[in-house]
Amino acid sequence: MGMATRVPFLCSSTSPNHCHKYCGVAPSLSLPVSSSSLRLRSLSLSSSSFALFSLAKRRNQEGVKRVARGFGVVAMAETAKSTVLVTGAGGRTGQIVYKKLKERPNQYVARGLVRTEESKQTIGAADDVFVGDIRDAGSIVPAIQGIHALIILTSAVPQIKPGFDPTKGQRPEFYFEDDAYPEQIDWIGQKNQIDAAKAAGVKHIVLVGSMGGTDLNNPLNSLGNGNILVWKRKAEQYLADSGVPYTIIRAGGLQDKEGGLRELLVGRDDELLKTETRTISRADVAEVCIQALNYEEAKFKAFDLASKPEGAGSPTKDFKALFSQITTRF
């Protein structure tokens, strides 16, 4: 005669509620079985339970993999961002570069370096703006640590001597403040930045200079007897010899005009100075600085930069093609 016994049912779920919901069977059932078939039924149930357990295990592993892949995508997105320091971020062109980087948070983590607390307040006083003196190598190290790229926009600035009266037809005379001559700012200060960046493992340095450096008699060299283009050129050569991937941009006459409206022109050895197209907007220079970070075609290259007048030609959009035109390393 058959007898009733309780046979445990193994569910792959760790929760009884889940077992009831998805298996449709109580944790234990009263089943009429004969002693001769008990072992077969137990074996059959055990096999079914094992199959369910294996299926649940596979699904759990697949879920873990999906989560891991999800975290991987997030991690890749985070590491894809490039931390970029703009030195001279308080200057007219530097402010534009810093602002453009801040407007692209999915691509860049922006930092700025300024010389005074007043300049820091001018550009928003954010925590990512550092105060330091490029003439003091140690003071700029905190700003450079942990960055991927450096954009150098520091420059000595000549001042007009007091007493100048343009109504009298006079020509202005210029001077540089003590310890702020081009030798201190454009040579020693930029050398300090390059050295600190190299020591920190920075992957790319963009240096903005000026056209005219091939001519010792260029009028800019006479301003305040500073020989500003001579010292800028010396810093450019130092960067080119440093071994750090670089882009040297020698901009034409800078204009305070809207960017993105003109066809950009690249040249070499001041050849653009012999043409009518030897100026460029600060906003366009700023955009080229940032675009140079995105293309291998911009690395280990130096070039002059100007633009056609607005309305002449087509505004430059393909920066890879622009950088591909350049063949000069210095």
C-alpha positions as CSV (number, residue, x, y, z in Angstrom):
1,M,0.0,0.0,0.0
2,G,1.3,3.4,-0.9
3,M,2.2,5.8,1.9
4,A,2.3,9.6,2.2
5,T,5.5,11.3,2.9
6,R,6.9,14.9,2.6
7,V,9.5,15.4,0.0
8,P,11.5,18.7,0.3
9,F,11.4,20.8,-2.9
10,L,14.6,22.7,-3.5
11,C,14.0,26.1,-5.1
12,S,16.7,28.2,-6.6
13,S,15.4,31.3,-4.9
14,T,16.7,32.2,-1.4
15,S,13.3,33.7,-0.6
16,P,10.2,31.5,0.1
17,N,8.0,34.3,-1.4
18,H,10.0,34.2,-4.6
19,C,9.7,30.4,-4.7
20,H,6.0,30.5,-4.3
21,K,5.6,33.2,-7.0
22,Y,7.9,31.8,-9.6
23,C,7.8,28.1,-9.0
24,G,4.1,27.7,-8.1
25,V,4.9,25.0,-5.6
26,A,5.0,25.1,-1.8
27,P,8.3,24.5,-0.1
28,S,7.1,21.0,0.9
29,L,4.2,18.9,-0.6
30,S,2.3,15.8,0.7
31,L,2.8,13.4,-2.2
32,P,1.4,9.9,-2.3
33,V,4.2,7.7,-3.3
34,S,5.0,4.0,-3.0
35,S,8.2,2.9,-1.4
36,S,9.3,1.4,-4.7
37,S,9.1,4.7,-6.5
38,L,10.2,7.0,-3.7
39,R,13.9,6.9,-4.8
40,L,13.0,7.6,-8.4
41,R,10.7,10.5,-7.6
42,S,13.3,11.9,-5.2
43,L,16.0,11.6,-7.9
44,S,13.7,13.3,-10.5
45,L,12.9,16.2,-8.1
46,S,16.5,16.6,-7.2
47,S,17.5,16.8,-10.9
48,S,14.8,19.4,-11.6
49,S,15.9,21.4,-8.6
50,F,19.5,21.3,-9.7
51,A,18.5,22.5,-13.2
52,L,16.5,25.4,-11.7
53,F,19.4,26.2,-9.4
54,S,21.9,26.2,-12.3
55,L,19.6,28.4,-14.4
56,A,19.3,30.9,-11.5
57,K,23.0,30.9,-11.0
58,R,23.6,31.6,-14.7
59,R,21.1,34.5,-14.6
60,N,22.7,35.9,-11.5
61,Q,26.2,35.8,-13.1
62,E,24.8,37.5,-16.2
63,G,23.3,40.2,-14.1
64,V,26.6,40.7,-12.3
65,K,28.4,41.0,-15.7
66,R,25.8,43.5,-16.9
67,V,26.3,45.6,-13.7
68,A,30.1,45.3,-14.1
69,R,29.9,46.4,-17.7
70,G,27.7,49.4,-16.6
71,F,30.3,50.4,-14.1
72,G,33.0,50.0,-16.7
73,V,31.2,52.4,-19.0
74,V,30.9,55.0,-16.2
75,A,34.6,54.5,-15.4
76,M,35.6,54.9,-19.0
77,A,33.5,58.1,-19.3
78,E,35.2,59.5,-16.2
79,T,38.7,58.7,-17.4
80,A,38.0,60.0,-20.9
81,K,37.8,63.5,-19.4
82,S,41.0,65.5,-19.7
83,T,42.1,67.8,-17.0
84,V,43.4,71.0,-18.6
85,L,45.2,73.9,-16.9
86,V,45.1,77.3,-18.5
87,T,47.8,79.6,-17.3
88,G,47.3,83.3,-17.8
89,A,43.6,82.6,-17.2
90,G,43.0,86.1,-16.1
91,G,44.1,87.6,-19.4
92,R,41.8,88.5,-22.2
93,T,42.5,85.4,-24.3
94,G,43.1,83.1,-21.2
95,Q,39.6,84.0,-19.9
96,I,38.1,82.8,-23.1
97,V,39.9,79.5,-23.1
98,Y,39.0,78.8,-19.5
99,K,35.4,79.7,-20.2
100,K,35.2,77.4,-23.2
101,L,36.7,74.5,-21.3
102,K,34.1,75.0,-18.5
103,E,31.3,74.9,-21.1
104,R,32.4,71.4,-22.1
105,P,32.2,69.5,-18.9
106,N,31.7,66.1,-20.6
107,Q,35.1,66.5,-22.2
108,Y,37.3,68.6,-19.9
109,V,38.0,69.3,-16.3
110,A,39.1,72.9,-16.4
111,R,41.7,74.6,-14.2
112,G,43.0,78.1,-14.3
113,L,46.2,79.7,-12.9
114,V,46.2,83.5,-12.2
115,R,48.7,85.7,-10.6
116,T,46.6,87.5,-8.0
117,E,43.5,87.0,-5.9
118,E,41.9,89.9,-7.7
119,S,42.3,88.1,-11.0
120,K,40.7,85.0,-9.5
121,Q,37.7,87.0,-8.4
122,T,37.5,88.4,-12.0
123,I,36.9,84.9,-13.5
124,G,34.5,83.6,-10.9
125,A,36.7,82.6,-7.9
126,A,36.0,78.9,-8.4
127,D,38.0,76.3,-6.5
128,D,39.6,75.2,-9.7
129,V,41.4,78.5,-10.1
130,F,44.8,78.6,-8.5
131,V,46.9,81.6,-7.6
132,G,50.6,81.4,-8.3
133,D,53.6,83.3,-9.7
134,I,55.1,81.6,-12.8
135,R,58.5,83.2,-11.9
136,D,58.4,81.1,-8.7
137,A,58.6,77.5,-9.9
138,G,57.3,76.0,-6.6
139,S,54.2,78.2,-6.5
140,I,52.7,76.6,-9.7
141,V,53.3,73.0,-8.8
142,P,49.9,72.5,-7.0
143,A,48.0,73.7,-10.1
144,I,49.9,71.4,-12.4
145,Q,49.8,68.2,-10.4
146,G,47.3,65.7,-11.9
147,I,46.6,67.5,-15.2
148,H,46.7,65.9,-18.6
149,A,47.3,69.0,-20.7
150,L,48.6,72.5,-20.2
151,I,47.7,75.6,-22.3
152,I,50.2,78.5,-21.7
153,L,48.8,81.9,-22.3
154,T,51.1,83.9,-20.0
155,S,52.8,87.0,-21.4
156,A,54.6,90.1,-20.3
157,V,52.4,93.2,-20.9
158,P,54.0,96.6,-21.8
159,Q,52.5,99.6,-20.1
160,I,52.2,103.1,-21.6
161,K,54.3,105.7,-19.8
162,P,52.4,108.3,-17.8
163,G,51.9,111.7,-19.6
164,F,51.0,110.3,-23.0
165,D,48.5,112.6,-24.7
166,P,47.1,111.3,-28.0
167,T,45.5,114.7,-28.8
168,K,49.0,116.2,-29.2
169,G,50.0,113.7,-31.9
170,Q,52.5,112.0,-29.7
171,R,53.7,108.5,-30.1
172,P,53.2,106.5,-26.9
173,E,56.3,105.2,-25.0
174,F,56.2,101.9,-23.2
175,Y,57.8,100.3,-20.2
176,F,57.7,97.0,-18.3
177,E,57.2,96.8,-14.6
178,D,60.2,95.7,-12.5
179,D,60.6,91.9,-12.6
180,A,57.9,91.7,-15.2
181,Y,60.1,92.1,-18.3
182,P,59.7,89.5,-21.1
183,E,62.9,87.8,-19.9
184,Q,61.2,87.0,-16.6
185,I,57.7,86.3,-17.9
186,D,58.1,84.9,-21.4
187,W,61.3,83.0,-20.9
188,I,61.9,82.1,-17.2
189,G,58.2,81.9,-16.4
190,Q,57.4,79.7,-19.4
191,K,60.4,77.6,-18.8
192,N,59.2,77.0,-15.2
193,Q,55.8,75.9,-16.5
194,I,57.3,73.5,-19.1
195,D,59.7,72.0,-16.5
196,A,56.9,71.5,-13.9
197,A,54.6,70.0,-16.6
198,K,57.3,67.6,-17.7
199,A,58.0,66.5,-14.1
200,A,54.3,65.9,-13.5
201,G,54.0,63.7,-16.6
202,V,51.7,66.1,-18.6
203,K,50.8,64.6,-22.0
204,H,50.5,67.7,-24.1
205,I,51.5,71.4,-23.9
206,V,49.9,74.1,-26.0
207,L,51.9,77.3,-26.1
208,V,50.5,80.5,-27.6
209,G,53.2,82.9,-28.9
210,S,53.2,85.6,-31.5
211,M,54.1,86.0,-35.2
212,G,57.1,88.2,-35.9
213,G,59.8,86.2,-34.1
214,T,61.9,85.7,-37.3
215,D,62.6,89.4,-37.5
216,L,64.9,90.9,-34.8
217,N,63.8,94.3,-36.0
218,N,60.1,93.7,-35.5
219,P,58.6,96.8,-33.8
220,L,57.3,94.6,-30.9
221,N,60.9,94.0,-29.8
222,S,61.4,97.7,-29.3
223,L,58.5,98.1,-26.8
224,G,60.1,99.0,-23.5
225,N,63.4,97.6,-24.8
226,G,62.0,94.2,-23.8
227,N,62.8,92.2,-26.9
228,I,59.6,90.3,-26.2
229,L,59.6,88.2,-29.4
230,V,63.2,87.1,-28.8
231,W,62.3,85.7,-25.3
232,K,59.1,84.2,-26.6
233,R,61.0,82.4,-29.3
234,K,63.5,81.1,-26.8
235,A,60.7,79.5,-24.7
236,E,59.2,78.0,-27.8
237,Q,62.5,76.4,-28.7
238,Y,62.8,75.1,-25.2
239,L,59.4,73.5,-25.4
240,A,60.2,71.9,-28.8
241,D,63.4,70.4,-27.3
242,S,61.7,69.2,-24.1
243,G,60.4,65.9,-25.4
244,V,56.8,66.6,-24.3
245,P,54.2,66.6,-27.1
246,Y,53.6,70.2,-28.0
247,T,51.6,72.6,-30.2
248,I,53.1,76.1,-30.7
249,I,50.6,78.6,-32.0
250,R,52.1,81.9,-33.2
251,A,49.0,84.2,-33.4
252,G,48.7,87.2,-35.6
253,G,47.3,90.5,-34.3
254,L,44.7,89.8,-31.7
255,Q,41.2,91.2,-32.1
256,D,38.3,91.3,-29.6
257,K,35.8,89.9,-32.0
258,E,33.4,86.9,-32.0
259,G,34.9,83.6,-33.0
260,G,33.8,80.9,-35.4
261,L,32.9,83.2,-38.2
262,R,36.0,83.2,-40.3
263,E,38.2,80.9,-42.3
264,L,41.4,80.3,-40.4
265,L,44.8,80.3,-42.1
266,V,48.0,78.6,-41.0
267,G,51.5,79.5,-42.2
268,R,55.2,79.4,-41.3
269,D,58.1,81.7,-40.7
270,D,56.0,84.8,-40.6
271,E,54.9,84.5,-44.2
272,L,51.4,85.6,-43.3
273,L,52.8,89.0,-42.2
274,K,53.5,89.7,-45.8
275,T,49.8,89.4,-46.7
276,E,46.7,91.3,-45.8
277,T,45.4,88.5,-43.6
278,R,47.6,88.8,-40.5
279,T,45.0,89.2,-37.7
280,I,42.8,86.8,-35.8
281,S,40.1,87.0,-33.1
282,R,41.0,86.0,-29.5
283,A,38.0,83.7,-29.6
284,D,39.4,81.8,-32.6
285,V,42.8,81.5,-31.0
286,A,41.1,80.0,-27.9
287,E,39.2,77.5,-30.0
288,V,42.3,76.4,-31.8
289,C,44.1,75.9,-28.4
290,I,41.3,73.5,-27.3
291,Q,40.9,71.7,-30.6
292,A,44.7,71.0,-30.6
293,L,44.1,68.8,-27.6
294,N,41.9,66.5,-29.7
295,Y,44.0,65.6,-32.7
296,E,47.3,63.8,-33.1
297,E,47.8,65.9,-36.2
298,A,48.4,69.0,-33.9
299,K,51.2,67.4,-31.9
300,F,54.9,68.3,-32.4
301,K,53.9,71.2,-34.7
302,A,54.5,75.0,-34.7
303,F,52.6,77.3,-36.9
304,D,51.5,80.9,-37.5
305,L,47.7,81.5,-37.2
306,A,45.5,84.2,-38.8
307,S,42.2,84.4,-40.5
308,K,40.4,85.8,-43.6
309,P,38.0,88.7,-43.0
310,E,34.5,87.7,-42.0
311,G,32.5,86.8,-45.1
312,A,35.6,85.9,-47.1
313,G,35.8,82.1,-47.4
314,S,34.0,79.6,-45.2
315,P,34.3,79.5,-41.4
316,T,36.7,76.7,-40.4
317,K,34.9,73.7,-38.9
318,D,37.3,70.8,-39.7
319,F,40.2,71.3,-37.4
320,K,41.8,67.9,-38.2
321,A,42.1,69.1,-41.8
322,L,43.5,72.4,-40.5
323,F,46.2,70.8,-38.4
324,S,47.0,68.3,-41.2
325,Q,48.1,71.2,-43.4
326,I,51.0,71.9,-41.0
327,T,54.3,70.3,-41.6
328,T,56.7,72.4,-39.5
329,R,58.0,71.2,-36.1
330,F,59.3,74.6,-35.3
